């Protein structure tokens, strides 16, 4: 392919892309696709849950415990955790958010003089109003995700209970010489998923216990909630410790400056222990990714799926790399290159 033909192809593809954009905008095809995506979004989440829980179900299934009994126990446990969270955690968080919002609206926030000056400056330039708008958007996003996850869990239960391995059934329809690499990749994906979920849960539990000890002496009233908040935010790679640690240190400093310094030291020590010893030991066998690639995945999947995408960004990036490797083994890229060169 010479340069003139290549330039013509680029111009033709550019014109087609512009026309396609105007057609989609004029006939509101994008809105239709968004509607279809939102309609099938719970099914996509259900397939993801089914894929995540399937290795765990296979691990507990044996001669004494049938698969259906294991599925019922696992989903009952998840439902119980969800009910406990809604009954105990959600009302407390909602109460604290409403209390803060009412204090902000009535101008009764109690702040250290230093932070009061900064707060007045931000309020003057409407930065606080902008942040409150973001908080409102997050609230709507949480409601959207909770409703979709509830629907997805119901669909995922029936997929697991009936042992419907949809991906394996789709692979059977591929040509025979393509089935082997696809099944091997699927086994690697399942093993990777099981190892990642086990490491993620253990990391959460150990870090939660580590946070309980120092914050019991720093803040006896809220040490349990602070440890839970730090453990959840710590699941987000790289930026999670800052998302969780900074608000905790600021809150403790506002309440008592001396305890604020102690909380700062405690967060630094906890994050050092977790990132230097606990996390490498747990995740070394399943996730080996370059930090730059992980940062890009964190941004991309976080923009697509919010906080859930940020937590699972290492796993989703590993999925993408394995699928790219599968396409390379199936010579898909070589065939596409040959088709383009012929044109």
Secondary structure as GFF3:
##gff-version 3
##sequence-region A 1 343
A	DSSP	alpha_helix	3	26	.	.	.	ID=ss1
A	DSSP	alpha_helix	29	60	.	.	.	ID=ss2
A	DSSP	alpha_helix	67	84	.	.	.	ID=ss3
A	DSSP	pi_helix	85	90	.	.	.	ID=ss4
A	DSSP	alpha_helix	91	106	.	.	.	ID=ss5
A	DSSP	alpha_helix	113	124	.	.	.	ID=ss6
A	DSSP	alpha_helix	127	161	.	.	.	ID=ss7
A	DSSP	alpha_helix	166	172	.	.	.	ID=ss8
A	DSSP	alpha_helix	176	218	.	.	.	ID=ss9
A	DSSP	alpha_helix	223	233	.	.	.	ID=ss10
A	DSSP	alpha_helix	240	255	.	.	.	ID=ss11
A	DSSP	alpha_helix	257	273	.	.	.	ID=ss12
A	DSSP	pi_helix	274	278	.	.	.	ID=ss13
A	DSSP	alpha_helix	279	283	.	.	.	ID=ss14
A	DSSP	alpha_helix	291	311	.	.	.	ID=ss15
A	DSSP	alpha_helix	313	329	.	.	.	ID=ss16
A	DSSP	alpha_helix	332	342	.	.	.	ID=ss17
###
